[in-house]
């Protein structure tokens, strides 16, 4: 499917709303936001504008800071990592994350590689899958409301 500029803008707006609500309906362990900053790490070049637009928001009463992920140290400061479809990482990258970090991605098979929330296209609609066990393994709790909206694997 080839997207024109208007379609791409709508998809970016939709993904922004999704990510905002992923955070809104997820809970991090006590003490996670001690410095009053919610850090979003971004890997890949696509959709940078939609991730950057989240800097204008506040999450959980914290100011949002968006950083580019370029080393293992920057990962440890992130509360959410978004990996766009062109983001390159090795197979162990996601599985090696041990801090309470919400892992969201666009790549097919993202959950199987250790991600938590994977955007999927179903009948030309943006939907998402959730791996609740992976989220819980890092101390995150995803609300039942959000889990109900997720696409289930058959």
N, C-alpha and C positions, 0 to 999 in steps of 0.2 A: 504494500500500500504506500503510495507516495502522498506525503502531506504537503499542503501549501502553507504559507506563513500563518494564515488565520487558524488552520487546524492545529498547527504546532503551538500557537499561543493559547488556544483553548485547552490543549493537553497539559501545558505547563501550569495553567491556572488550576486545573483539576488536580494535578499532582500536588500542587502547593496546598490545596484544601485537604487532600488525603493526608499528607505528612503532618500538617497542623493537627488534624484529628487523631492521627496515630499517637502523637505525643499527648494530646488532651485525654485520651482514653487508655493511657498506659501509666503505670506507677513505678517509680524508681525507689530503691531502698532509702530509708531515713539517712540524712546527712550527705546525700549525693550532690546537692547544690550548695555547698558551703560558701562558695565564692560568688553567689548570685548571678552566675553566667551559665547559660545553656549552650554548649558547644556542639555545632553540627560540622562533622567532617565530610568532605566531598571528594570522591575519587572518580575521575573521568571528566571529559570535556563537555559532553552533551548536557543540556538542561542546567547549565551553571546559573542562568538568569533566574530560574524558578527557585533554586536553592538560595541564591543571594537575596531574593525577595523576602525570604523568611527572616532576614536580619532586622526587618522593620517590625517584627512581632515580638511578643513576650510569651514565654512558655513557663508555666508553673511559677509565675511571678519573677522570672529570671530574664535578663536581657539575653538576646540571642547573638552568638558570634559564629560566623561561618569561616571555616579554615579549609585549605587544600591539604589533603593527606599526602605526605611525601616520605614519611618514615614511621617506624614503629612507635617512637616516642609521642608523635602527634596523635596517634590513635588512642592512647591512654587518657587523654584529656577530653575525649568526645563522649557525649551523652547519646548522640545519634550519628550513625554513619550512613550516608547515601551513596550508593555506587551506581552510576549511570551505565547504560548498556555498553558503552565503549571503555568503561573502567577496567584496567588490567590489574590482575592480582593472581598470586599463585593459589593452588587448591587449599593450602593449609591456612591461608591468611585469616579467613573468617573463623575457622575452628580454633585458632590460637587466641582469639579475643576472650579475655576472662573478666573484664570489668563490666558493670551494668550499662551496656550500650545497646540501644535499639538499632538493629541492622536492617536497612531497607535497600532494595535493589531492583533493577530493571532487567537484569540478565536472566535468560531462560535457565532454569535449574538453580537459581540463586539459593533457594531454601535447602536444596540437597547438598550444597557446598558449605552450609553453616549459617546462612542468613535467617532472618526471622520473618520479614515481610517482603513478599515478591510481587511487584506489579505484573499483571498479566492482561493480555488483550483477548477478550472473548466476544465474538461477534461485533467487532469494532467498538467495543466498550472497554474502558479501563477499569479493571477490577483488581483484587489483591488476594493473595494466599497468606496464611499466618502459620508459623510453626510455634505454637504455644509452649511446647516443652523446651525448645531452645531458649526462648525468652525467659522462662522460669529458671533455667540453668544458670542464667546470669543475674538473677535476682529481680527481674522485671515481672510485673503483673499486667496482663492485658485484659481490659474489661470484657465482660460477657457481651455487652452491646457491640463492641468492635468485632469480637469473634463471630457473632451471628451474621455480620455483613460479609465476612470472608468467604471466598470460594473454597469449597471442600474438594479434595482429591477423590477421585472415584476409584 
